Amino acid sequence: MSGGFPGYRRWRLGLVAVCVLAWALAMRESASRRAGDLSHETAAVPERVVLAGSGPVMSRISAGSPAPSVHSATAVELADGTIRAYWFAGSREGASDVAIWSAAWRGGRWGVPERVVDRDQVSRGTRRLVRKLGNPVAHVGKDGRVTLFVVSVSLGGWSGSAVNRLVLDSAGTRIGSMSRLVASPVLNLGTLVRGAALDGPEGEVLLPAYHETIKKFPQLLRVGRDGRVLTRGGPMVRGDLFQPWMLGSREAGWDLFLRRGEGKEAKVYHSHQHGAAEGAWSDPAPIPVANPNAGISALRLDDGTLLLAANPDPDSRENLVLLRAATPGGPWEEVFTVDSSAREEDERDLPRVEYSYPWLMRDAGGTVHLFYTWNRREIRHWRLGQEDLTGERREAR
């Protein structure tokens, strides 16, 4: 008995130390502050901008939202062919007034943005303290139901985050149920999502996730129909590699593209897993595409080639392009300039420009959709035919 008490004390002190360390890392980021109510009536969405002649079409999705700061769009095609986009918006990233907003593309134009869920609703639905919301990831299963995974923070910054699962109606706006994923066995802290989810067997969802507590690394979650995390996997990484974007299938194998954090090799990284070799991921290796610690997105086109949305400069998010290659190792060719450092008229007052967090998807008709954050002020959307993504490079301006 006398020998057991000191051991228990050391165990308890060790647990406290781990909690304090996680809290200290999270508190490196600025704390939220409550801003004014953003629920007043929204304005109509401006008409879309069409390039001369046939080709890509650009729309300003979030322009009708009253929130001054927007970021991290996700989008899905619903069973009726509607394209629905989601993003987080508020007075600034990390503020307590941030909510998840949405808009729908029907009849050739975007509807007025609407608020889907805020932090108070997530707090009540999960019975957890929620101070702020972050990245959403939308997914439509084979049964047509919409699942929205949303990052929330209870303490500190993104290092103290968790992932919540919202099951929505077929229109993607009304919440049916809500729960919190148990994605980490230790305190369930530090898990975020950003890349597109894929269909798994029997209604399961394969959800790319990542961790930011102490060390950044990717993790692939297999989520059951009931919202339980069934397995966790992914490649072993050296250095800060996170925000995984996954392509492929169990039959063809999986390709994982990774954002590079701080480090010497400012490149996009890639790892592969053969479908039959469960857990046998290749060591992530850099591909010949620059990555200035910025979000990426990938898509496989009808002919089997790869499309990658990325910032092509090693130290700046001032240019955003689409690149195409036959294999991850390249060569990668720029096929479309989404946005460039050449200033637009409404960018003259900005100290710097930023085009970030691209999201690529393809609809049932084969059209490619690209969503991205424009200067943290707007979510913009490009529609491109696959014939527009050839070696004849096109400029967006």
C-alpha positions as a Markdown table, in Angstrom:
| # | Residue | x | y | z |
|---|---|---|---|---|
| 1 | Met | 0.0 | 0.0 | 0.0 |
| 2 | Ser | 2.7 | 2.5 | 1.0 |
| 3 | Gly | 4.5 | 1.9 | -2.4 |
| 4 | Gly | 1.4 | 2.4 | -4.5 |
| 5 | Phe | 0.5 | 5.9 | -3.5 |
| 6 | Pro | 3.6 | 7.6 | -4.8 |
| 7 | Gly | 3.2 | 5.8 | -8.1 |
| 8 | Tyr | -0.4 | 7.0 | -8.4 |
| 9 | Arg | 0.7 | 10.5 | -7.6 |
| 10 | Arg | 3.3 | 10.4 | -10.4 |
| 11 | Trp | 0.7 | 9.1 | -12.8 |
| 12 | Arg | -1.7 | 11.9 | -11.9 |
| 13 | Leu | 1.0 | 14.6 | -12.1 |
| 14 | Gly | 2.0 | 13.2 | -15.5 |
| 15 | Leu | -1.6 | 13.4 | -16.8 |
| 16 | Val | -1.8 | 17.0 | -15.5 |
| 17 | Ala | 1.4 | 17.9 | -17.3 |
| 18 | Val | 0.1 | 16.4 | -20.6 |
| 19 | Cys | -3.1 | 18.5 | -20.3 |
| 20 | Val | -1.2 | 21.7 | -19.5 |
| 21 | Leu | 1.2 | 21.1 | -22.4 |
| 22 | Ala | -1.8 | 20.6 | -24.8 |
| 23 | Trp | -3.4 | 23.7 | -23.4 |
| 24 | Ala | -0.2 | 25.8 | -23.8 |
| 25 | Leu | 0.2 | 24.7 | -27.4 |
| 26 | Ala | -3.4 | 25.6 | -28.2 |
| 27 | Met | -3.1 | 29.0 | -26.5 |
| 28 | Arg | -0.4 | 30.0 | -28.9 |
| 29 | Glu | -3.2 | 31.0 | -31.2 |
| 30 | Ser | -5.3 | 34.1 | -30.5 |
| 31 | Ala | -8.4 | 33.6 | -28.4 |
| 32 | Ser | -11.8 | 34.3 | -29.8 |
| 33 | Arg | -13.8 | 37.4 | -29.2 |
| 34 | Arg | -17.5 | 37.9 | -29.7 |
| 35 | Ala | -18.5 | 40.4 | -32.4 |
| 36 | Gly | -21.8 | 41.9 | -33.4 |
| 37 | Asp | -24.7 | 39.8 | -34.6 |
| 38 | Leu | -24.4 | 38.8 | -38.3 |
| 39 | Ser | -27.9 | 37.5 | -38.7 |
| 40 | His | -29.4 | 40.6 | -40.5 |
| 41 | Glu | -31.0 | 40.2 | -43.9 |
| 42 | Thr | -28.6 | 39.2 | -46.7 |
| 43 | Ala | -28.2 | 40.9 | -50.1 |
| 44 | Ala | -28.8 | 39.3 | -53.4 |
| 45 | Val | -25.9 | 37.5 | -55.0 |
| 46 | Pro | -24.3 | 39.4 | -58.0 |
| 47 | Glu | -24.6 | 38.0 | -61.5 |
| 48 | Arg | -21.9 | 35.5 | -62.5 |
| 49 | Val | -18.9 | 36.6 | -64.5 |
| 50 | Val | -18.4 | 34.9 | -67.8 |
| 51 | Leu | -15.2 | 34.9 | -69.8 |
| 52 | Ala | -15.4 | 36.0 | -73.5 |
| 53 | Gly | -16.5 | 33.0 | -75.6 |
| 54 | Ser | -17.1 | 29.5 | -74.3 |
| 55 | Gly | -15.0 | 28.2 | -71.5 |
| 56 | Pro | -14.6 | 28.6 | -67.7 |
| 57 | Val | -17.3 | 30.5 | -65.7 |
| 58 | Met | -16.6 | 32.3 | -62.4 |
| 59 | Ser | -19.2 | 33.1 | -59.7 |
| 60 | Arg | -18.9 | 34.9 | -56.4 |
| 61 | Ile | -20.8 | 32.6 | -54.0 |
| 62 | Ser | -20.6 | 34.3 | -50.7 |
| 63 | Ala | -21.1 | 37.9 | -51.8 |
| 64 | Gly | -24.6 | 38.0 | -50.5 |
| 65 | Ser | -23.5 | 37.0 | -46.9 |
| 66 | Pro | -23.1 | 39.7 | -44.2 |
| 67 | Ala | -20.0 | 38.0 | -42.7 |
| 68 | Pro | -16.9 | 40.0 | -43.6 |
| 69 | Ser | -14.5 | 37.1 | -43.3 |
| 70 | Val | -14.9 | 33.7 | -45.1 |
| 71 | His | -12.7 | 30.7 | -45.5 |
| 72 | Ser | -12.5 | 26.9 | -46.3 |
| 73 | Ala | -15.2 | 26.0 | -48.8 |
| 74 | Thr | -16.4 | 22.4 | -49.3 |
| 75 | Ala | -19.1 | 21.3 | -51.8 |
| 76 | Val | -21.1 | 18.3 | -52.9 |
| 77 | Glu | -23.6 | 17.4 | -55.6 |
| 78 | Leu | -27.0 | 16.5 | -54.2 |
| 79 | Ala | -29.2 | 13.7 | -55.6 |
| 80 | Asp | -31.3 | 16.2 | -57.7 |
| 81 | Gly | -28.2 | 17.7 | -59.3 |
| 82 | Thr | -28.0 | 20.8 | -57.1 |
| 83 | Ile | -24.4 | 21.8 | -56.2 |
| 84 | Arg | -24.3 | 22.9 | -52.5 |
| 85 | Ala | -21.3 | 24.6 | -51.0 |
| 86 | Tyr | -20.4 | 25.2 | -47.3 |
| 87 | Trp | -17.8 | 27.4 | -45.7 |
| 88 | Phe | -17.1 | 29.1 | -42.3 |
| 89 | Ala | -17.7 | 32.8 | -41.9 |
| 90 | Gly | -17.7 | 35.5 | -39.3 |
| 91 | Ser | -16.0 | 38.7 | -38.2 |
| 92 | Arg | -12.6 | 36.9 | -38.5 |
| 93 | Glu | -11.2 | 33.4 | -38.4 |
| 94 | Gly | -11.4 | 32.0 | -34.9 |
| 95 | Ala | -13.9 | 34.5 | -33.6 |
| 96 | Ser | -16.8 | 33.3 | -31.5 |
| 97 | Asp | -19.4 | 34.6 | -34.1 |
| 98 | Val | -18.1 | 32.2 | -36.8 |
| 99 | Ala | -20.8 | 29.9 | -38.2 |
| 100 | Ile | -21.1 | 27.5 | -41.1 |
| 101 | Trp | -22.8 | 29.0 | -44.1 |
| 102 | Ser | -24.1 | 27.5 | -47.3 |
| 103 | Ala | -25.5 | 28.3 | -50.8 |
| 104 | Ala | -26.9 | 26.2 | -53.6 |
| 105 | Trp | -26.3 | 26.3 | -57.3 |
| 106 | Arg | -29.6 | 25.8 | -59.2 |
| 107 | Gly | -30.7 | 26.9 | -62.6 |
| 108 | Gly | -27.4 | 28.4 | -63.6 |
| 109 | Arg | -26.9 | 30.7 | -60.6 |
| 110 | Trp | -26.2 | 30.7 | -56.8 |
| 111 | Gly | -28.9 | 31.3 | -54.3 |
| 112 | Val | -28.6 | 33.7 | -51.3 |
| 113 | Pro | -26.2 | 32.3 | -48.6 |
| 114 | Glu | -27.8 | 31.0 | -45.5 |
| 115 | Arg | -26.5 | 30.1 | -42.1 |
| 116 | Val | -26.6 | 26.3 | -41.4 |
| 117 | Val | -25.2 | 25.9 | -37.9 |
| 118 | Asp | -23.4 | 28.1 | -35.3 |
| 119 | Arg | -21.3 | 27.3 | -32.3 |
| 120 | Asp | -24.2 | 27.4 | -29.8 |
| 121 | Gln | -26.1 | 24.8 | -31.8 |
| 122 | Val | -23.0 | 22.5 | -32.0 |
| 123 | Ser | -22.5 | 23.0 | -28.3 |
| 124 | Arg | -26.1 | 22.0 | -27.5 |
| 125 | Gly | -26.1 | 19.1 | -30.0 |
| 126 | Thr | -22.9 | 17.5 | -28.7 |
| 127 | Arg | -23.2 | 18.6 | -25.1 |
| 128 | Arg | -19.7 | 20.1 | -25.2 |
| 129 | Leu | -18.4 | 23.6 | -24.7 |
| 130 | Val | -17.7 | 25.1 | -28.1 |
| 131 | Arg | -15.8 | 28.4 | -28.4 |
| 132 | Lys | -15.4 | 28.5 | -32.2 |
| 133 | Leu | -16.0 | 26.6 | -35.4 |
| 134 | Gly | -13.7 | 25.9 | -38.3 |
| 135 | Asn | -13.3 | 23.8 | -41.5 |
| 136 | Pro | -16.4 | 22.0 | -42.8 |
| 137 | Val | -16.2 | 18.9 | -45.0 |
| 138 | Ala | -19.4 | 17.8 | -46.8 |
| 139 | His | -20.2 | 14.3 | -48.1 |
| 140 | Val | -23.1 | 12.7 | -49.9 |
| 141 | Gly | -23.5 | 9.0 | -49.4 |
| 142 | Lys | -24.9 | 6.5 | -51.8 |
| 143 | Asp | -28.2 | 6.7 | -50.0 |
| 144 | Gly | -28.3 | 10.5 | -50.8 |
| 145 | Arg | -28.0 | 11.7 | -47.2 |
| 146 | Val | -25.7 | 14.6 | -46.5 |
| 147 | Thr | -23.1 | 14.4 | -43.8 |
| 148 | Leu | -21.3 | 17.6 | -42.7 |
| 149 | Phe | -18.1 | 17.2 | -40.6 |
| 150 | Val | -17.2 | 20.4 | -38.8 |
| 151 | Val | -14.2 | 21.3 | -36.7 |
| 152 | Ser | -14.8 | 22.9 | -33.3 |
| 153 | Val | -12.6 | 24.2 | -30.5 |
| 154 | Ser | -13.4 | 24.1 | -26.8 |
| 155 | Leu | -10.1 | 25.4 | -25.5 |
| 156 | Gly | -7.4 | 27.5 | -27.0 |
| 157 | Gly | -6.6 | 27.4 | -30.8 |
| 158 | Trp | -6.8 | 24.8 | -33.5 |
| 159 | Ser | -4.4 | 22.5 | -31.5 |
| 160 | Gly | -7.3 | 21.9 | -29.1 |
| 161 | Ser | -9.9 | 21.0 | -31.8 |
| 162 | Ala | -12.3 | 18.1 | -32.4 |
| 163 | Val | -14.5 | 17.0 | -35.3 |
| 164 | Asn | -18.3 | 16.9 | -35.1 |
| 165 | Arg | -20.6 | 14.9 | -37.4 |
| 166 | Leu | -23.9 | 16.5 | -38.5 |
| 167 | Val | -26.4 | 14.4 | -40.5 |
| 168 | Leu | -28.5 | 16.7 | -42.7 |
| 169 | Asp | -31.6 | 16.3 | -44.8 |
| 170 | Ser | -31.4 | 15.6 | -48.6 |
| 171 | Ala | -31.4 | 19.4 | -49.3 |
| 172 | Gly | -28.3 | 19.8 | -47.1 |
| 173 | Thr | -29.6 | 22.5 | -44.8 |
| 174 | Arg | -31.7 | 20.9 | -42.0 |
| 175 | Ile | -29.9 | 19.1 | -39.2 |
| 176 | Gly | -31.2 | 15.7 | -38.2 |
| 177 | Ser | -28.6 | 14.5 | -35.7 |
| 178 | Met | -25.3 | 15.6 | -34.3 |
| 179 | Ser | -22.4 | 13.9 | -32.5 |
| 180 | Arg | -18.7 | 14.3 | -31.8 |
| 181 | Leu | -16.2 | 11.9 | -33.4 |
| 182 | Val | -13.8 | 10.1 | -31.1 |
| 183 | Ala | -10.8 | 10.5 | -33.4 |
| 184 | Ser | -8.0 | 10.4 | -30.9 |
| 185 | Pro | -7.5 | 8.0 | -27.9 |
| 186 | Val | -5.8 | 10.7 | -25.8 |
| 187 | Leu | -8.2 | 13.4 | -24.7 |
| 188 | Asn | -9.7 | 13.5 | -28.2 |
| 189 | Leu | -7.9 | 16.8 | -28.9 |
| 190 | Gly | -6.1 | 18.2 | -32.0 |
| 191 | Thr | -8.1 | 16.5 | -34.8 |
| 192 | Leu | -9.2 | 18.6 | -37.8 |
| 193 | Val | -10.6 | 17.8 | -41.3 |
| 194 | Arg | -10.1 | 19.6 | -44.6 |
| 195 | Gly | -10.0 | 17.1 | -47.6 |
| 196 | Ala | -12.9 | 15.4 | -49.3 |
| 197 | Ala | -14.4 | 12.3 | -47.8 |
| 198 | Leu | -14.9 | 9.1 | -49.8 |
| 199 | Asp | -17.5 | 6.3 | -49.8 |
| 200 | Gly | -16.6 | 3.3 | -47.8 |
| 201 | Pro | -18.3 | -0.2 | -47.7 |
| 202 | Glu | -21.8 | -0.6 | -46.4 |
| 203 | Gly | -22.5 | 3.1 | -45.8 |
| 204 | Glu | -19.2 | 3.9 | -44.1 |
| 205 | Val | -17.2 | 7.1 | -44.9 |
| 206 | Leu | -13.4 | 7.3 | -45.4 |
| 207 | Leu | -12.5 | 10.6 | -43.8 |
| 208 | Pro | -9.0 | 12.2 | -44.3 |
| 209 | Ala | -8.1 | 14.0 | -41.1 |
| 210 | Tyr | -5.0 | 15.4 | -39.4 |
| 211 | His | -3.6 | 16.4 | -36.1 |
| 212 | Glu | -2.1 | 19.6 | -34.9 |
| 213 | Thr | -1.4 | 19.0 | -31.2 |
| 214 | Ile | 2.4 | 18.9 | -30.6 |
| 215 | Lys | 3.1 | 17.5 | -34.1 |
| 216 | Lys | 1.2 | 17.7 | -37.4 |
| 217 | Phe | 0.4 | 14.4 | -39.1 |
| 218 | Pro | -2.3 | 12.9 | -41.3 |
| 219 | Gln | -4.8 | 10.3 | -40.2 |
| 220 | Leu | -7.4 | 8.4 | -42.2 |
| 221 | Leu | -10.6 | 7.7 | -40.3 |
| 222 | Arg | -13.1 | 5.0 | -41.2 |
| 223 | Val | -16.5 | 6.3 | -39.9 |
| 224 | Gly | -19.4 | 3.9 | -39.5 |
| 225 | Arg | -23.0 | 4.8 | -40.3 |
| 226 | Asp | -23.6 | 5.4 | -36.6 |
| 227 | Gly | -20.8 | 8.0 | -36.4 |
| 228 | Arg | -18.3 | 5.8 | -34.6 |
| 229 | Val | -14.7 | 5.8 | -35.7 |
| 230 | Leu | -14.0 | 2.2 | -36.6 |
| 231 | Thr | -10.3 | 2.4 | -37.6 |
| 232 | Arg | -7.5 | 4.9 | -37.8 |
| 233 | Gly | -4.7 | 4.7 | -40.4 |
| 234 | Gly | -2.4 | 6.5 | -42.7 |
| 235 | Pro | 1.3 | 6.8 | -43.6 |
| 236 | Met | 4.0 | 7.5 | -41.1 |
| 237 | Val | 5.5 | 11.0 | -41.7 |
| 238 | Arg | 8.6 | 12.9 | -40.9 |
| 239 | Gly | 8.2 | 16.6 | -40.3 |
| 240 | Asp | 4.9 | 18.6 | -40.7 |
| 241 | Leu | 2.8 | 16.9 | -43.3 |
| 242 | Phe | -0.9 | 17.3 | -42.9 |
| 243 | Gln | -4.3 | 18.2 | -44.5 |
| 244 | Pro | -4.4 | 15.0 | -46.6 |
| 245 | Trp | -6.4 | 14.8 | -49.8 |
| 246 | Met | -7.2 | 11.3 | -50.9 |
| 247 | Leu | -8.1 | 9.8 | -54.3 |
| 248 | Gly | -8.7 | 6.3 | -55.5 |
| 249 | Ser | -10.5 | 3.1 | -54.5 |
| 250 | Arg | -9.9 | -0.2 | -52.8 |
| 251 | Glu | -9.5 | -1.9 | -56.2 |
| 252 | Ala | -7.1 | 0.7 | -57.8 |
| 253 | Gly | -5.3 | 1.7 | -54.6 |
| 254 | Trp | -5.2 | 5.1 | -52.8 |
| 255 | Asp | -3.2 | 8.2 | -53.6 |
| 256 | Leu | -2.6 | 10.7 | -50.8 |
| 257 | Phe | -1.5 | 14.3 | -51.4 |
| 258 | Leu | -0.2 | 16.2 | -48.4 |
| 259 | Arg | 0.3 | 19.8 | -47.5 |
| 260 | Arg | 3.8 | 20.6 | -46.3 |
| 261 | Gly | 4.1 | 22.7 | -43.1 |
| 262 | Glu | 7.3 | 24.2 | -41.8 |
| 263 | Gly | 10.5 | 22.7 | -43.3 |
| 264 | Lys | 13.2 | 22.8 | -45.9 |
| 265 | Glu | 11.3 | 21.0 | -48.8 |
| 266 | Ala | 8.5 | 23.4 | -49.8 |
| 267 | Lys | 6.8 | 20.9 | -52.0 |
| 268 | Val | 3.5 | 18.9 | -52.1 |
| 269 | Tyr | 4.1 | 15.4 | -50.8 |
| 270 | His | 2.5 | 12.1 | -52.0 |
| 271 | Ser | 2.0 | 8.6 | -50.6 |
| 272 | His | 0.4 | 5.6 | -52.2 |
| 273 | Gln | -1.3 | 2.5 | -50.8 |
| 274 | His | -2.3 | -0.6 | -52.8 |
| 275 | Gly | -5.8 | -1.6 | -52.1 |
| 276 | Ala | -4.9 | -5.2 | -51.1 |
| 277 | Ala | -2.1 | -4.1 | -48.7 |
| 278 | Glu | -4.0 | -2.7 | -45.7 |
| 279 | Gly | -1.9 | -0.1 | -44.0 |
| 280 | Ala | 1.1 | -0.5 | -46.4 |
| 281 | Trp | 1.5 | 3.2 | -47.3 |
| 282 | Ser | 4.6 | 4.3 | -49.1 |
| 283 | Asp | 6.9 | 6.8 | -47.4 |
| 284 | Pro | 5.6 | 10.3 | -48.3 |
| 285 | Ala | 7.9 | 11.9 | -50.9 |
| 286 | Pro | 7.9 | 15.4 | -52.5 |
| 287 | Ile | 6.5 | 15.8 | -56.0 |
| 288 | Pro | 7.6 | 18.7 | -58.3 |
| 289 | Val | 4.9 | 21.1 | -57.2 |
| 290 | Ala | 5.7 | 24.0 | -54.8 |
| 291 | Asn | 3.8 | 24.3 | -51.5 |
| 292 | Pro | 4.1 | 27.4 | -49.4 |
| 293 | Asn | 2.5 | 25.8 | -46.4 |
| 294 | Ala | -0.9 | 26.1 | -48.1 |
| 295 | Gly | -4.0 | 23.9 | -48.8 |
| 296 | Ile | -4.2 | 21.7 | -51.9 |
| 297 | Ser | -6.9 | 19.8 | -53.7 |
| 298 | Ala | -6.8 | 16.9 | -56.2 |
| 299 | Leu | -9.1 | 15.2 | -58.7 |
| 300 | Arg | -8.8 | 12.3 | -61.2 |
| 301 | Leu | -10.2 | 13.2 | -64.6 |
| 302 | Asp | -12.0 | 10.9 | -67.1 |
| 303 | Asp | -8.8 | 9.9 | -68.9 |
| 304 | Gly | -7.1 | 8.9 | -65.7 |
| 305 | Thr | -4.9 | 12.0 | -65.4 |
| 306 | Leu | -4.5 | 13.9 | -62.2 |
| 307 | Leu | -5.7 | 17.5 | -61.6 |
| 308 | Leu | -4.1 | 19.5 | -58.7 |
| 309 | Ala | -5.1 | 22.9 | -57.4 |
| 310 | Ala | -2.1 | 24.5 | -55.7 |
| 311 | Asn | -0.2 | 27.7 | -55.0 |
| 312 | Pro | 2.8 | 27.4 | -57.4 |
| 313 | Asp | 5.2 | 29.7 | -55.6 |
| 314 | Pro | 7.3 | 28.3 | -52.7 |
| 315 | Asp | 6.7 | 31.2 | -50.4 |
| 316 | Ser | 3.4 | 32.9 | -51.4 |
| 317 | Arg | -0.3 | 32.3 | -51.8 |
| 318 | Glu | -0.6 | 35.2 | -54.3 |
| 319 | Asn | -1.0 | 32.8 | -57.3 |
| 320 | Leu | -3.4 | 29.8 | -57.6 |
| 321 | Val | -3.3 | 27.5 | -60.6 |
| 322 | Leu | -4.5 | 24.1 | -61.8 |
| 323 | Leu | -1.9 | 21.6 | -62.8 |
| 324 | Arg | -2.3 | 18.3 | -64.7 |
| 325 | Ala | -0.1 | 15.2 | -64.8 |
| 326 | Ala | -0.3 | 11.6 | -65.8 |
| 327 | Thr | 1.2 | 10.4 | -62.5 |
| 328 | Pro | 2.0 | 12.0 | -59.1 |
| 329 | Gly | 5.7 | 12.2 | -60.0 |
| 330 | Gly | 4.9 | 14.5 | -62.9 |
| 331 | Pro | 5.8 | 16.3 | -65.0 |
| 332 | Trp | 3.0 | 18.7 | -63.9 |
| 333 | Glu | 1.8 | 21.2 | -66.4 |
| 334 | Glu | -0.1 | 24.4 | -65.6 |
| 335 | Val | -3.4 | 24.2 | -67.5 |
| 336 | Phe | -5.3 | 27.1 | -65.9 |
| 337 | Thr | -4.5 | 30.2 | -63.9 |
| 338 | Val | -7.2 | 30.6 | -61.3 |
| 339 | Asp | -6.0 | 33.9 | -59.7 |
| 340 | Ser | -2.7 | 35.7 | -59.9 |
| 341 | Ser | -0.8 | 38.4 | -58.0 |
| 342 | Ala | -1.9 | 41.0 | -60.6 |
| 343 | Arg | -4.2 | 43.2 | -58.5 |
| 344 | Glu | -7.8 | 43.6 | -59.3 |
| 345 | Glu | -9.5 | 47.0 | -58.7 |
| 346 | Asp | -11.0 | 45.9 | -55.4 |
| 347 | Glu | -7.7 | 44.5 | -54.2 |
| 348 | Arg | -5.8 | 47.9 | -54.3 |
| 349 | Asp | -6.2 | 48.5 | -50.5 |
| 350 | Leu | -4.9 | 45.1 | -49.5 |
| 351 | Pro | -1.4 | 44.8 | -48.1 |
| 352 | Arg | -1.1 | 41.4 | -49.8 |
| 353 | Val | -3.4 | 39.2 | -51.8 |
| 354 | Glu | -4.2 | 35.6 | -50.9 |
| 355 | Tyr | -5.9 | 32.8 | -52.9 |
| 356 | Ser | -6.1 | 29.7 | -50.8 |
| 357 | Tyr | -7.9 | 26.5 | -49.7 |
| 358 | Pro | -9.0 | 25.2 | -53.1 |
| 359 | Trp | -11.7 | 22.5 | -53.3 |
| 360 | Leu | -12.0 | 20.4 | -56.5 |
| 361 | Met | -15.0 | 18.3 | -57.4 |
| 362 | Arg | -16.6 | 16.8 | -60.5 |
| 363 | Asp | -20.4 | 16.6 | -61.0 |
| 364 | Ala | -22.3 | 13.8 | -62.6 |
| 365 | Gly | -22.1 | 15.4 | -66.1 |
| 366 | Gly | -18.3 | 15.6 | -65.9 |
| 367 | Thr | -18.0 | 19.4 | -65.2 |
| 368 | Val | -15.1 | 20.3 | -62.9 |
| 369 | His | -15.9 | 22.7 | -60.1 |
| 370 | Leu | -13.3 | 24.6 | -58.2 |
| 371 | Phe | -14.0 | 26.6 | -55.0 |
| 372 | Tyr | -11.4 | 28.7 | -53.2 |
| 373 | Thr | -11.0 | 31.6 | -50.7 |
| 374 | Trp | -10.5 | 35.0 | -52.3 |
| 375 | Asn | -8.6 | 37.3 | -49.9 |
| 376 | Arg | -10.6 | 35.9 | -46.9 |
| 377 | Arg | -13.4 | 38.1 | -48.2 |
| 378 | Glu | -15.2 | 35.8 | -50.7 |
| 379 | Ile | -15.7 | 32.2 | -51.7 |
| 380 | Arg | -15.3 | 32.0 | -55.5 |
| 381 | His | -16.4 | 29.2 | -57.8 |
| 382 | Trp | -15.1 | 28.2 | -61.3 |
| 383 | Arg | -16.9 | 25.8 | -63.6 |
| 384 | Leu | -14.7 | 24.2 | -66.2 |
| 385 | Gly | -15.3 | 21.6 | -68.8 |
| 386 | Gln | -12.6 | 18.9 | -68.9 |
| 387 | Glu | -11.8 | 20.2 | -72.5 |
| 388 | Asp | -10.8 | 23.5 | -70.9 |
| 389 | Leu | -8.0 | 21.7 | -68.9 |
| 390 | Thr | -5.6 | 21.0 | -71.8 |
| 391 | Gly | -2.0 | 22.0 | -72.4 |
| 392 | Glu | -3.2 | 25.3 | -73.9 |
| 393 | Arg | -2.9 | 27.3 | -70.7 |
| 394 | Arg | -5.7 | 29.7 | -70.0 |
| 395 | Glu | -5.6 | 32.9 | -67.9 |
| 396 | Ala | -8.5 | 33.7 | -65.6 |
| 397 | Arg | -8.0 | 37.5 | -66.3 |
